[in-house]
């Protein structure tokens, strides 16, 4: 599998340490249903948002508004690049 240019250089151990210390709540304070298994952490600033498959798509909206490309799943550590629309192990 080809790795996107935005993902290159990220160390899995570093990402897992960031995830371990991350807040486990969506940063969006607007009332909405939050599935704790569908939270994604922005690897640029630490913002936590709901999956793009959830009601408000909080992580995706954050990415669009800030141009931050990479997020990591708080459930399994997989990395998603919003610019390339690619999920990485």
N, C-alpha and C positions, 0 to 999 in steps of 0.2 A: 504494500500500500504506500502510495506517495504521501509524504508529510508536507503540509502546507508551509510556506515560508514564514508564517507568523508563529508557528509552533516550534520551529527549529531552535535548539538551544535551551529549551525548557527542561529542567531536571525533574524527573518523577518524584524523587525524594523531597525536593523543595516544595513542589505542588502539594504533596501529601501532608507536609508539616503546616503549610498555610491552611489547608482544609481542616486539619485537626483543631486548629485554634479559631476557626471561623464561627461567626454568629450563626445560629440555626433558625433564623427567622427572616422572612422576606422584608427587605428595606422599604417597600412600598407600604405606606400607612393607610392607603385607601382600603376600605373594608372589602375583603374578598376571601374566598376559600383558599387556604394554603395547604398544600400537600407536602409535608416535611421530606418526602422522598423525591421531590421534584424541584429542589432548590439548587441554584447554580451560583457560583462565586466568580465575580469578575477578577481576573488575574492581574489587572492593571491597578485597580483601586480598592478592591475588597468588598464592593457592593454585593449584596446577596439578593437574588431575584428568582421568581417562579419561572419554570420552564416555558418555552415558547408554545408548548402544547396545553398550557393552562389558560384560564379565563383572561387575565390581564397581560400575559406574556412579559412580565416585569423585567426579566433578564434581557430579553430581546429589545425591549423599549430602551433600557439603559444603554445597550450597545449602540443602538441607532443614535441616541441623543448625545453620547459621549465619544463615539468612534472607537471605543474600546472593543477589541476584536475577540479576545480569548476568555472563555469561562470554563470552570471546572465543576463537575457534578459533586455535590457534597455527599452523595450516596456512594459513589464508586470511584471518584477521582478521574473519570474520563474527561478529556478536554474537547471543547467544541469551539470552532472558529466561525464567528458570524460572517466575516467577510468572504471566506471561502465556502461556507456552508458545509463544513466537514467535521465529523466526529472522529476523535483519535483515542486510541487505547492508552 
